[in-house]
Amino acid sequence: MLPEGWKRLPLGEIAQITSGGTPDRSEPKYWGGDIPWVTTGEIQFNTITDTAEKITEAGLKGSSAKLFPPGTLLMAMYGQGKTRGQVAKLGIEASTNQNSAAILLGPQQHADYYYHFLSWKYESIREFGNSGGVSHLNAGLLKQIAVPCAPYSEQRIISGVLKTWDDAIATSEKLLANSRRQKQSLMQQLLTGRQRLPGFAIGWQQYRLGRLFNERVENGRGDLALLSITREEGVIPRDGVGRKDTSNDDKSKYLRICPGDIGYNTMRMWQGVSALSAYEGIISPAYTVLVPTSLIDARFATYLFKFDPIIHLFYRYSQGLVSDTWNLKYSHLKTIKVTVPERKEQEAIAAVLRTADQQIALLESKLTLLNDEKRALMQQLLTGKRRVRLSGLEAEESPS
């Protein structure tokens, strides 16, 4: 139920919806000009102020490409992964390819308001594109999208409120990206010995991984909880993965893993899929379980195993004809040589990197909170359930 003064109208009634085109790539004179040309991959819930490719006036005239003004909304109609249905706003005059819908709003329609609405409805719009036996969007489908049309003055204020959240989110994203870069720099310096922590001067020693880790091969423990090893969350209870349990009913061959052990995916170690376990349980026999010896600190090892030069070694030592069958069994892993500091320095390095991880986790939590708050606010403002006053907001709204 919309509030008084609002209307629910098909998008096609308040906007012209068209698309662009791609100049012939065999014509050099069409490419390398100064007219921005947007591809679907550049439509990422953003304001577009530049493009990777440019076309010439000849390319624009010699094809179905069109020039769209700043403020035009773009939506990806095709695309791999989650590209389809993503929205962007042109911050510049630009042309687009034929897989991008250009939404030119009529008078008394605020572009930012509808940008927020279409972004909010992203998932349902994607599903809309799966109807009728097709798996893409088109202008006809977009014209049917029902949009809540608030008075222009209200659209403007709603957009201003949501922009406050967007600015806070953008700031948090920059801080998070900077923290991740700083951690990578720390790893590059500390895990190679280029930078030593105060109080440590003993030379680093080279060992085969077989000196640093033993393999745990213990099965027949179906009484233990089933665990999973994930790239982002590490070793977690299988129930927490959120996917259907596809494990075998017969767990007799599943491997026991204990707190302090490191488990890795035997076929994906070359992609960095390994983690330190805080649990006792069993994992799929597709994994290998490593038990650190007294020469290696387990937490230090987890960072070492995520370090690109070491991952490259895992890639080199993996066996198999094609990438789908590459595997790194313990018999091959144990022959790999690495250079590491004494145990106390390992622990100190791990502590520094752990602090960096904690900072990243705090920023990730803040970013998640801001996004959740914004979605909740969109739910209220873009449906008219919460109103704004033309002279100001009914309540002070600012991101925490």
C-alpha positions in Angstrom: 0.0 0.0 0.0 1.6 3.2 -1.2 1.2 6.5 0.7 -1.0 9.3 -0.7 0.7 11.1 -3.6 2.7 8.0 -4.6 1.9 5.9 -7.7 3.1 2.5 -8.8 3.9 2.6 -12.5 5.7 0.3 -15.0 9.2 1.6 -15.6 8.4 1.9 -19.3 5.9 4.7 -18.5 8.4 7.0 -16.8 11.5 6.2 -18.8 12.7 5.5 -22.3 14.5 2.2 -22.4 16.9 1.4 -25.2 20.4 -0.1 -25.7 23.6 0.6 -27.5 25.8 -1.3 -29.9 29.3 -2.4 -30.7 31.2 -0.9 -33.7 32.9 -3.4 -36.0 36.1 -4.4 -34.4 37.7 -5.1 -37.8 37.5 -1.3 -38.5 40.5 0.4 -36.8 39.0 3.8 -37.5 36.1 3.0 -35.1 38.3 2.4 -32.0 40.7 4.4 -30.0 38.8 7.7 -30.0 37.6 9.8 -27.1 34.0 8.6 -26.7 33.6 6.4 -23.6 32.1 3.0 -24.5 30.6 1.0 -21.5 30.6 -2.8 -21.4 28.4 -4.9 -19.1 31.4 -5.8 -16.9 31.8 -2.1 -16.0 28.2 -1.9 -14.6 28.8 -2.7 -10.9 26.4 -0.6 -8.7 28.6 2.4 -9.4 28.8 5.8 -11.0 30.8 5.5 -14.3 33.2 8.3 -14.8 35.6 6.5 -17.3 35.7 3.4 -19.4 38.4 0.9 -20.5 37.6 1.3 -24.2 36.8 4.4 -26.3 35.3 4.7 -29.8 35.5 7.4 -32.4 32.8 9.6 -34.0 33.0 7.3 -37.0 32.4 4.3 -34.8 29.4 5.9 -33.2 27.9 6.8 -36.6 28.9 3.6 -38.3 27.1 1.3 -35.8 24.0 1.0 -33.6 25.9 2.7 -30.7 24.2 5.7 -29.2 25.5 8.5 -27.0 23.7 8.9 -23.6 23.9 11.9 -21.3 25.1 11.9 -17.7 22.4 10.7 -15.3 21.4 7.8 -17.6 20.9 4.6 -15.7 22.5 1.5 -17.1 21.5 -2.1 -16.4 23.4 -5.2 -17.6 21.0 -7.5 -19.5 23.5 -10.3 -20.1 26.7 -11.3 -18.3 28.5 -14.0 -16.5 28.1 -14.7 -12.8 26.1 -12.0 -11.0 26.6 -9.4 -13.7 23.1 -9.6 -15.1 20.8 -7.1 -13.4 23.5 -4.9 -11.9 22.9 -1.2 -12.2 25.1 1.9 -12.7 24.6 5.6 -13.3 26.5 7.5 -16.0 28.5 10.4 -14.5 29.7 11.3 -18.0 28.4 11.3 -21.6 29.0 7.8 -22.9 27.9 5.1 -25.3 27.2 1.4 -24.4 27.3 -2.0 -25.9 24.1 -3.8 -27.0 24.0 -5.9 -23.8 23.5 -2.9 -21.6 20.1 -1.3 -21.2 20.0 2.5 -21.1 17.2 3.9 -18.9 16.5 7.6 -19.7 14.1 8.9 -17.1 11.4 11.4 -17.9 10.9 14.9 -16.4 10.2 15.0 -12.6 12.0 11.7 -12.1 15.2 11.7 -9.9 17.9 9.4 -11.4 19.5 8.6 -8.0 16.1 7.6 -6.5 15.5 5.0 -9.2 19.1 3.9 -9.1 18.7 3.0 -5.5 15.3 1.3 -6.2 16.7 -0.8 -9.0 19.8 -1.7 -6.9 17.6 -2.7 -4.0 15.5 -4.9 -6.3 18.5 -6.5 -8.0 17.8 -10.1 -6.9 14.1 -10.0 -8.0 15.0 -8.4 -11.3 17.5 -11.2 -11.9 14.7 -13.7 -11.3 12.5 -11.7 -13.6 15.1 -12.4 -16.3 14.8 -16.1 -15.7 11.0 -16.2 -16.5 9.5 -17.2 -19.8 12.2 -19.7 -20.6 14.9 -17.0 -21.0 18.0 -16.4 -18.9 18.6 -12.7 -19.7 16.9 -9.4 -19.5 15.6 -7.3 -22.3 13.9 -3.9 -22.8 10.5 -5.5 -22.9 11.0 -7.1 -19.4 12.5 -3.9 -18.0 9.5 -1.8 -19.1 7.3 -4.1 -17.0 9.1 -3.5 -13.7 6.8 -1.8 -11.3 8.3 1.1 -9.5 7.0 3.3 -6.7 6.9 6.9 -8.0 7.1 9.4 -5.2 6.8 13.1 -5.7 10.0 14.5 -7.1 10.8 16.5 -4.0 10.5 13.4 -1.9 12.6 11.4 -4.3 15.4 14.0 -4.0 15.4 13.9 -0.2 15.3 10.0 -0.1 18.2 10.0 -2.5 20.1 12.4 -0.2 19.5 10.2 2.9 20.8 7.1 1.0 23.8 8.9 -0.4 24.9 9.5 3.2 25.0 5.8 3.7 26.7 5.3 0.3 29.4 7.8 1.4 30.0 6.0 4.7 30.1 2.6 2.9 32.6 3.9 0.3 34.8 5.3 3.1 34.7 1.9 4.9 35.5 0.1 1.7 38.6 2.3 1.1 39.8 1.7 4.7 39.3 -2.1 4.3 41.1 -2.2 0.9 44.0 -0.2 2.5 44.2 -2.6 5.5 44.3 -5.6 3.2 47.1 -4.0 1.2 49.0 -3.2 4.4 48.7 -6.9 5.5 50.0 -8.1 2.1 52.9 -5.7 2.4 53.6 -7.0 6.0 53.5 -10.6 4.7 55.9 -9.7 1.9 58.4 -8.2 4.4 58.0 -10.5 7.4 57.6 -13.9 5.7 60.8 -13.3 3.6 63.0 -11.9 6.4 63.4 -8.6 4.5 62.2 -6.9 7.6 63.1 -8.3 11.0 61.1 -7.6 14.2 63.0 -6.0 17.1 65.0 -8.4 19.2 65.6 -11.1 16.6 68.9 -11.6 14.8 69.4 -15.3 14.4 69.6 -16.4 10.8 66.8 -18.3 9.1 67.1 -22.0 8.4 65.9 -24.0 5.4 63.9 -27.2 6.0 61.9 -29.6 4.0 58.2 -29.5 5.0 58.6 -33.1 6.1 60.8 -31.9 9.0 58.2 -29.3 10.0 55.0 -31.4 9.7 54.0 -35.0 10.1 50.9 -36.4 8.5 48.0 -37.4 10.6 46.2 -40.4 9.1 43.6 -41.5 11.7 40.2 -42.8 10.6 37.4 -44.9 11.9 36.2 -42.0 14.2 32.6 -41.6 13.1 31.8 -40.6 16.6 33.4 -37.2 16.0 31.7 -34.1 14.5 31.9 -33.5 10.8 34.0 -30.5 9.9 34.6 -28.5 6.7 37.6 -26.5 5.5 36.6 -23.3 3.7 38.8 -20.7 2.0 37.4 -17.7 3.9 36.2 -19.1 7.3 38.8 -21.8 7.8 37.8 -25.0 9.6 34.2 -24.9 10.7 31.4 -27.3 11.7 29.8 -28.8 8.6 26.4 -27.5 9.7 27.7 -24.0 9.5 28.6 -24.2 5.8 25.0 -23.5 4.7 25.0 -26.0 1.9 23.5 -29.4 1.4 25.4 -32.2 3.1 26.9 -34.3 0.3 29.2 -36.4 2.5 29.1 -40.2 2.5 26.9 -42.0 5.0 29.9 -44.2 5.7 32.4 -42.0 7.6 34.9 -44.8 8.3 37.5 -43.4 6.0 37.1 -39.8 7.1 40.2 -38.3 8.7 40.5 -37.1 12.3 41.7 -33.5 12.7 42.6 -31.9 16.1 43.1 -28.4 17.4 46.4 -27.1 16.2 46.4 -29.3 13.1 46.4 -27.8 9.6 44.1 -29.3 7.1 44.4 -28.7 3.3 42.5 -29.7 0.3 44.8 -32.2 -1.5 43.5 -31.1 -4.9 43.4 -27.4 -4.2 46.5 -26.7 -2.1 47.9 -24.9 -5.1 45.0 -22.5 -4.8 45.7 -21.8 -1.1 42.9 -23.9 0.4 44.2 -24.7 3.8 43.4 -23.8 7.4 44.3 -24.2 11.1 41.8 -26.1 13.1 40.4 -25.0 16.4 38.2 -28.2 16.6 38.5 -31.9 16.9 36.4 -33.7 14.3 36.6 -35.5 11.1 37.0 -34.2 7.5 36.7 -35.7 4.1 39.5 -38.0 2.9 39.9 -35.5 0.0 41.9 -33.5 2.6 45.3 -34.0 4.1 46.0 -33.4 7.8 49.3 -31.9 9.0 50.6 -32.0 12.5 53.3 -29.3 13.2 56.5 -30.4 14.8 58.3 -28.4 17.5 60.2 -26.5 14.7 57.2 -24.7 13.4 54.4 -22.5 14.9 51.1 -23.6 13.5 49.7 -20.0 13.2 52.9 -18.9 11.5 52.5 -21.8 9.1 48.9 -20.8 8.2 50.2 -17.4 7.0 53.1 -19.0 5.2 50.7 -21.4 3.4 48.7 -18.3 2.1 51.8 -16.5 0.9 51.9 -16.3 -2.9 55.5 -17.6 -3.4 54.7 -20.6 -1.2 51.5 -21.2 -3.0 53.5 -21.2 -6.3 55.7 -24.0 -4.8 52.5 -26.0 -4.1 51.5 -25.4 -7.7 54.9 -26.6 -9.0 54.9 -29.8 -6.8 51.3 -30.8 -7.5 50.9 -33.9 -9.6 48.3 -34.6 -12.4 47.8 -34.2 -16.1 45.3 -31.3 -16.0 44.3 -28.8 -13.4 41.1 -30.7 -12.5 43.3 -33.6 -11.3 46.3 -31.8 -9.8 46.9 -32.9 -6.3 49.5 -32.4 -3.6 49.8 -35.5 -1.4 51.9 -35.4 1.7 54.5 -37.6 0.0 55.2 -34.7 -2.4 54.5 -31.8 0.0 57.1 -33.1 2.5 59.9 -32.7 -0.1 59.3 -28.9 -0.6 62.0 -26.7 1.0 61.1 -23.5 2.9 63.2 -21.0 4.8 61.9 -20.0 8.2 63.1 -18.3 11.4 63.4 -19.8 14.8 60.2 -20.6 16.7 60.0 -17.5 18.8 60.4 -15.2 15.8 57.7 -17.2 14.0 55.3 -16.6 16.9 56.1 -12.9 16.9 55.5 -12.6 13.2 52.2 -14.5 13.5 51.1 -12.1 16.3 51.7 -9.1 14.1 49.8 -10.6 11.2 47.1 -11.7 13.6 46.6 -8.1 14.7 46.3 -7.1 11.0 43.7 -9.7 10.6 41.7 -8.4 13.6 41.8 -4.9 12.1 40.5 -6.3 8.8 37.8 -8.2 10.6 36.6 -5.1 12.5 36.4 -3.2 9.2 34.5 -6.0 7.5 32.0 -6.1 10.4 31.5 -2.4 10.2 31.0 -2.6 6.4 28.5 -5.4 6.8 26.6 -3.4 9.4 26.4 -0.3 7.2 25.1 -2.4 4.3 22.5 -4.0 6.5 21.4 -0.6 7.9 21.2 0.8 4.3 19.1 -2.2 3.1 16.7 -1.8 6.1 16.4 1.9 5.4 15.8 1.3 1.7 13.0 -1.1 2.6 11.4 1.7 4.6 12.0 4.7 2.4 11.5 3.2 -1.1 8.1 1.8 -0.2 6.8 4.9 1.6 6.5 3.0 4.9 8.8 5.7 6.3 8.3 9.3 5.1 10.6 12.2 4.8 9.6 15.8 5.2 10.2 18.3 2.5 11.7 20.7 5.0 13.9 18.0 6.5 14.0 14.5 7.7 11.4 13.2 10.2 14.3 11.7 12.2 18.0 12.4 12.2 19.5 9.7 10.0 23.3 9.1 9.9 25.4 6.0 9.6 26.9 4.7 12.8 
